Protein backbone atom coordinates (compact mmCIF):
# COMPACT_ATOMS: atom_id res chain seq x y z
CA UNK A 1 0.00 0.00 0.00
CA UNK A 2 1.39 3.39 -0.98
CA UNK A 3 2.20 5.83 1.78
CA UNK A 4 0.17 9.02 2.16
CA UNK A 5 3.27 10.93 3.29
CA UNK A 6 3.31 14.18 1.23
CA UNK A 7 7.13 14.17 1.11
CA UNK A 8 7.10 10.80 -0.62
CA UNK A 9 4.50 11.97 -3.14
CA UNK A 10 6.50 15.15 -3.84
CA UNK A 11 9.63 13.06 -4.42
CA UNK A 12 7.75 10.73 -6.76
CA UNK A 13 6.25 13.69 -8.63
CA UNK A 14 9.70 15.26 -9.16
CA UNK A 15 11.05 11.88 -10.30
CA UNK A 16 8.31 11.34 -12.88
CA UNK A 17 8.61 14.96 -14.05
CA UNK A 18 12.31 14.36 -14.77
CA UNK A 19 11.45 11.12 -16.59
CA UNK A 20 8.85 12.99 -18.67
CA UNK A 21 11.33 15.72 -19.65
CA UNK A 22 13.94 13.10 -20.55
CA UNK A 23 11.31 11.37 -22.68
CA UNK A 24 10.61 14.62 -24.51
CA UNK A 25 14.29 15.18 -25.27
CA UNK A 26 14.82 11.62 -26.52
CA UNK A 27 11.53 11.64 -28.40
CA UNK A 28 12.28 14.85 -30.23
CA UNK A 29 15.82 13.76 -31.04
CA UNK A 30 14.39 10.59 -32.60
CA UNK A 31 11.78 12.61 -34.45
CA UNK A 32 14.44 14.93 -35.85
CA UNK A 33 16.32 12.09 -37.49
CA UNK A 34 13.02 10.59 -38.68
CA UNK A 35 11.58 13.59 -40.47
CA UNK A 36 14.64 15.60 -41.46
CA UNK A 37 14.50 14.01 -44.93
CA UNK A 38 10.73 14.29 -45.24
CA UNK A 39 9.47 16.82 -47.79
CA UNK A 40 8.33 20.11 -46.32
CA UNK A 41 5.96 22.60 -47.85
CA UNK A 42 6.26 26.34 -47.37
CA UNK A 43 3.01 27.77 -46.08
CA UNK A 44 1.92 30.63 -48.32
CA UNK A 45 0.98 33.00 -45.49
CA UNK A 46 2.86 33.97 -42.33
CA UNK A 47 -0.21 33.41 -40.21
CA UNK A 48 0.37 31.58 -36.92
CA UNK A 49 -3.37 31.05 -36.48
CA UNK A 50 -3.10 27.98 -38.69
CA UNK A 51 -1.13 26.31 -35.88
CA UNK A 52 -3.67 24.76 -33.46
CA UNK A 53 -2.05 26.03 -30.26
CA UNK A 54 -4.62 27.39 -27.85
CA UNK A 55 -2.71 29.82 -25.59
CA UNK A 56 -2.27 32.58 -28.20
CA UNK A 57 -5.81 32.08 -29.49
CA UNK A 58 -7.63 32.19 -26.16
CA UNK A 59 -9.46 35.42 -25.39
CA UNK A 60 -10.02 34.60 -21.72
CA UNK A 61 -7.71 35.16 -18.80
CA UNK A 62 -5.61 32.05 -18.18
CA UNK A 63 -4.24 31.19 -14.74
CA UNK A 64 -1.53 28.61 -14.10
CA UNK A 65 0.10 27.49 -10.89
CA UNK A 66 3.75 28.20 -11.63
CA UNK A 67 7.02 26.80 -10.40
CA UNK A 68 10.12 28.50 -11.82
CA UNK A 69 13.64 27.27 -11.06
CA UNK A 70 16.56 29.46 -12.11
CA UNK A 71 19.86 27.93 -11.03
CA UNK A 72 19.48 27.68 -7.21
CA UNK A 73 16.57 30.12 -7.00
CA UNK A 74 12.96 28.95 -6.91
CA UNK A 75 9.91 31.14 -7.50
CA UNK A 76 6.37 29.82 -7.17
CA UNK A 77 2.91 31.32 -7.39
CA UNK A 78 0.17 32.10 -9.86
CA UNK A 79 0.92 33.02 -13.47
CA UNK A 80 -1.83 35.09 -15.08
CA UNK A 81 -1.89 35.52 -18.85
CA UNK A 82 -4.39 37.96 -20.34
CA UNK A 83 -4.70 38.81 -24.00
CA UNK A 84 -5.21 42.56 -24.33
CA UNK A 85 -5.46 42.60 -28.10
CA UNK A 86 -3.87 40.80 -31.01
CA UNK A 87 -0.14 40.28 -30.28
CA UNK A 88 -0.41 42.11 -26.97
CA UNK A 89 -0.43 40.24 -23.64
CA UNK A 90 -0.20 41.05 -19.96
CA UNK A 91 1.74 38.41 -18.01
CA UNK A 92 1.82 38.61 -14.21
CA UNK A 93 3.36 36.26 -11.64
CA UNK A 94 2.24 36.67 -8.02
CA UNK A 95 2.84 34.69 -4.85
CA UNK A 96 -0.01 32.73 -3.28
CA UNK A 97 -0.49 35.75 -1.02
CA UNK A 98 -0.89 38.17 -3.93
CA UNK A 99 2.55 39.79 -3.88
CA UNK A 100 3.89 40.54 -7.36
CA UNK A 101 7.02 38.79 -8.55
CA UNK A 102 6.87 40.25 -12.04
CA UNK A 103 4.44 42.12 -14.25
CA UNK A 104 5.23 42.08 -17.98
CA UNK A 105 3.60 43.31 -21.15
CA UNK A 106 4.42 41.32 -24.28
CA UNK A 107 3.65 43.62 -27.18
CA UNK A 108 4.44 42.40 -30.71
CA UNK A 109 7.17 40.07 -29.36
CA UNK A 110 8.79 42.84 -27.27
CA UNK A 111 8.73 42.27 -23.50
CA UNK A 112 8.23 45.45 -21.47
CA UNK A 113 8.79 45.39 -17.72
CA UNK A 114 6.02 46.99 -15.67
CA UNK A 115 7.41 45.56 -12.44
CA UNK A 116 9.98 42.92 -11.51
CA UNK A 117 11.66 41.94 -8.24
CA UNK A 118 15.36 42.75 -8.05
CA UNK A 119 16.50 39.08 -8.16
CA UNK A 120 14.99 38.66 -11.63
CA UNK A 121 15.29 42.18 -12.98
CA UNK A 122 18.50 41.55 -14.92
CA UNK A 123 18.92 42.14 -18.64
CA UNK A 124 19.83 38.52 -19.42
CA UNK A 125 16.94 37.11 -17.37
CA UNK A 126 14.39 39.50 -18.88
CA UNK A 127 15.62 38.59 -22.37
CA UNK A 128 15.22 34.91 -21.49
CA UNK A 129 11.65 35.45 -20.27
CA UNK A 130 10.95 37.33 -23.50
CA UNK A 131 12.15 34.33 -25.49
CA UNK A 132 10.10 31.92 -23.38
CA UNK A 133 6.82 33.80 -23.55
CA UNK A 134 7.23 34.46 -27.26
CA UNK A 135 7.66 30.71 -27.65
CA UNK A 136 4.64 29.81 -25.52
CA UNK A 137 2.40 32.49 -27.01
CA UNK A 138 3.61 32.00 -30.59
CA UNK A 139 4.73 35.60 -30.96
CA UNK A 140 8.30 35.17 -32.21
CA UNK A 141 9.26 36.72 -35.52
CA UNK A 142 10.10 34.37 -38.38
CA UNK A 143 10.94 34.46 -42.07
CA UNK A 144 9.36 31.24 -43.29
CA UNK A 145 6.61 28.87 -42.17
CA UNK A 146 6.88 25.24 -43.30
CA UNK A 147 4.62 22.22 -42.84
CA UNK A 148 6.00 18.68 -42.55
CA UNK A 149 3.64 15.69 -42.51
CA UNK A 150 4.95 12.61 -40.76
CA UNK A 151 2.39 9.93 -41.56
CA UNK A 152 4.43 7.22 -39.83
CA UNK A 153 4.27 8.98 -36.46
CA UNK A 154 0.86 10.57 -37.17
CA UNK A 155 2.22 14.07 -36.75
CA UNK A 156 2.02 17.40 -38.46
CA UNK A 157 5.10 19.52 -37.76
CA UNK A 158 4.99 23.28 -38.09
CA UNK A 159 8.45 24.74 -38.60
CA UNK A 160 9.14 28.44 -38.10
CA UNK A 161 12.45 29.49 -39.59
CA UNK A 162 14.40 32.65 -38.82
CA UNK A 163 18.02 32.58 -39.96
CA UNK A 164 19.82 29.89 -37.94
CA UNK A 165 16.89 29.46 -35.55
CA UNK A 166 14.19 26.84 -36.15
CA UNK A 167 11.15 26.44 -33.95
CA UNK A 168 9.03 23.29 -34.21
CA UNK A 169 5.43 22.92 -33.03
CA UNK A 170 4.61 19.22 -33.21
CA UNK A 171 0.93 18.44 -33.61
CA UNK A 172 -0.59 15.11 -32.69
CA UNK A 173 -2.95 14.33 -35.57
CA UNK A 174 -5.16 12.10 -33.46
CA UNK A 175 -5.88 14.75 -30.82
CA UNK A 176 -5.19 17.77 -33.08
CA UNK A 177 -3.16 19.27 -30.22
CA UNK A 178 0.40 20.52 -29.95
CA UNK A 179 2.28 18.10 -27.72
CA UNK A 180 5.87 19.28 -28.11
CA UNK A 181 7.62 22.56 -28.89
CA UNK A 182 11.32 22.75 -29.64
CA UNK A 183 13.55 25.71 -30.37
CA UNK A 184 16.83 24.83 -32.03
CA UNK A 185 19.86 26.72 -33.25
CA UNK A 186 21.50 24.79 -36.05
CA UNK A 187 21.35 21.22 -34.71
CA UNK A 188 21.49 22.14 -31.05
CA UNK A 189 18.30 22.24 -29.01
CA UNK A 190 17.95 25.40 -26.92
CA UNK A 191 14.49 24.98 -25.40
CA UNK A 192 12.08 22.06 -25.18
CA UNK A 193 8.46 22.26 -24.07
CA UNK A 194 6.05 19.45 -23.26
CA UNK A 195 2.29 20.08 -23.25
CA UNK A 196 -0.24 17.55 -22.00
CA UNK A 197 -3.52 16.93 -20.14
CA UNK A 198 -5.50 19.35 -22.29
CA UNK A 199 -8.64 20.81 -20.72
CA UNK A 200 -11.10 22.78 -22.84
CA UNK A 201 -8.43 23.24 -25.54
CA UNK A 202 -5.87 24.54 -23.03
CA UNK A 203 -2.82 22.48 -21.99
CA UNK A 204 -3.32 21.39 -18.38
CA UNK A 205 0.42 21.01 -17.87
CA UNK A 206 3.34 22.81 -19.51
CA UNK A 207 6.95 21.91 -18.79
CA UNK A 208 9.59 24.19 -20.32
CA UNK A 209 13.31 23.57 -20.00
CA UNK A 210 16.38 25.40 -21.29
CA UNK A 211 19.35 23.28 -22.29
CA UNK A 212 22.06 25.96 -22.24
CA UNK A 213 21.16 27.51 -18.87
CA UNK A 214 19.58 26.12 -15.70
CA UNK A 215 16.03 27.39 -16.13
CA UNK A 216 12.85 25.35 -15.86
CA UNK A 217 9.25 26.51 -15.86
CA UNK A 218 6.46 24.14 -14.79
CA UNK A 219 2.85 25.25 -15.16
CA UNK A 220 -0.42 23.60 -14.08
CA UNK A 221 -3.70 25.00 -15.30
CA UNK A 222 -6.05 26.39 -12.65
CA UNK A 223 -8.43 28.42 -14.84
N, C-alpha and C positions, 0 to 999 in steps of 0.2 A: 504493500500500500504506500502510495506516495505521501511524503510529508507535506504538511500545510505550512511549514516554516517559510515566511516570506523571503528570507535570505537565500534559501535553496532555490526558490522559484526565480528570484532575480538573477542568480548565477546561471540557472538553466536558460533563462531568456537571453542573457548576454551571449552564452555559448551558441545557441541556435541562431542568433543574429549574426555572429561571426561566420557560422557555417553558410548562412544564406548569402552574405556578401561574397564569400569565397566562391560559392556556386555561380554568382553573377559574373565574377571575373573570368572563371574558367569557361562558363557558357558563352560569354561574348567572344572570348579568344577563339573558341571552337567555331563560332558563327563566322568570325572574320575570315578564317581560312576557308570556310565552306562557301561563302557567297562572294568572295573577292573577285572571282572570275565569272560571276553571273552577269548577264547584261543589265545595264541600268538605263533608265529612260529619264531624260531631263524633263521636268515638269514645266509647262509653258508659262505659268504665272508664279511669281514669288509671293504666294498667298499661304501663310501657315495654317489657315483655317481648314485646309484639306487634311491636315494631320489630326487624327481623332484623339487629341489630348485635352482633357476636360478643364484643367486649372486655368489656362488662358481664356477659355470660352465661357466660364461660369460668370454670371452677373451677380451672384449672391456673395455675401461675406463668408469666407471660409476660415475656420478655426482649427488649428492643429495643436496637439500637445507636442512640444518640441524639446529635444535633448541635443545640445550642440557641444561637441568636444573639440577644443582647439589646443593641441599639444597637451599640457597638463591642466588646462582650465576647462571647467564644465559649466555650461549655462543652460538652465531649464526653465520652462514656463509655457506660455500660450502664444502661438504665432498666429496673427490675424492678417489675412490677405483680402484686400478689398479692391475691386476694380472700379476706378473712378470714371474712366472712359477708355476708348480703344488705345492700347499701348501705354496706359497710365495706371499705375497701381500704388496703393498705400500698403506698406508692409511693416507691422509693428510686433515686437516681441516684448511681452511683459512677464513678470514673475507671477506665481499663483496668487500673490497678494496685491497685484495690480501695479507694481512698480515697473516703469519702463526700463528695458535693457537697450533697445534701439527702436527708432522710428524712422523709416526710410520711405522715400518716394521714388519709384522706378518709372521714369518718364522717357519713352522712346529709347529704351535700353540704357539710359543714363541714370545711375543711382545717386540721388541727392540725400544728404543726411539732414534730417530734421532734428534728431537727437540721437546720441549714442554715448554709452558709458565709456569712461576713459580707457578701460582695459581693451576695448574693441575699436576705439576710435583712432585707428592707425591707417595710414594710406594703403598699405599692402592688404590689410584685413578688409577694409571697405571695398577695395578692388576685387577681392576674392568673393565677397558677398554679392557684388554686382554680377560677377560671372555666374555664380550659383543661381541667383534669382532669374537672370536672363535665360538660363538653361531650363529651369523649372517652369517658367512662364512663357517660354518660347518667344522671347523677345530679342534674341541675338541677331545681329546683322549677318547677312550671308550673300554670296554672289550667285550661287546656283542651288537649285533644289532638284534632287534626283529621287527616283523611285526604283527600288529593287524588289522583285518578287521571288521569294524563296519557297517554291511549292513543296520541296522536300520537308522543310521544317514548318510549313504552314505559316509563313511570316510575310509581312510587307514591311520593308525597311525604307524609311524616309531619311535621306542623307542631305544635310545642309553643308555646303562647302564654302569656305572663305579662306582663300590662300592656302596655307599649310594646315589649317584647322578643319576637321570634319566632325560633324555632330550627327549621331545616328539615333533615331527614334524608332524602336523596333515594335511593330504592331503584331499582336497575336490575332490571326485571322479568325479563329474560332470565337473569341470573345470580343473582337474588334476594339481591344484596348491596347494602350501602350504599356508594355511590361518592363522594358529596359531602355535607358538612355545612356549613351556613351559619348564623351567628348574626347577626341584624339588629336594629337599633333604628330604629323607623319604617321609612324606606326606605334607610337607610344600613347597609351591611354592616360589621360589627365584626370578625368572624372567619370565615375560610374554611378548610375542611379537605378535602384530597383523599385518598382511600383507594384503593389498587390492589394488584395482584399478590397476591390472596388465596391463602393456604396453609392448608389444613385449617381453613377457616372463619375464619381470622384474617387481617387485612390485612397483607400483606408490607411495604408502605410506607405511611407516614402523613406528610403534609406539612400543617402547620398554620401559618397566617399571620394576624397581626393587621394591621388596616388603619388603626388610629388611633395605634399605637405601633410601634416597630421591634423586633418580636419574632417570630422564626420557630422552629418546632420541627420537625425532620426525624427520622423514626424508621424503622429497618429491622429487620424481624423476625429474631431469631436463634433463638428457642425459644418 
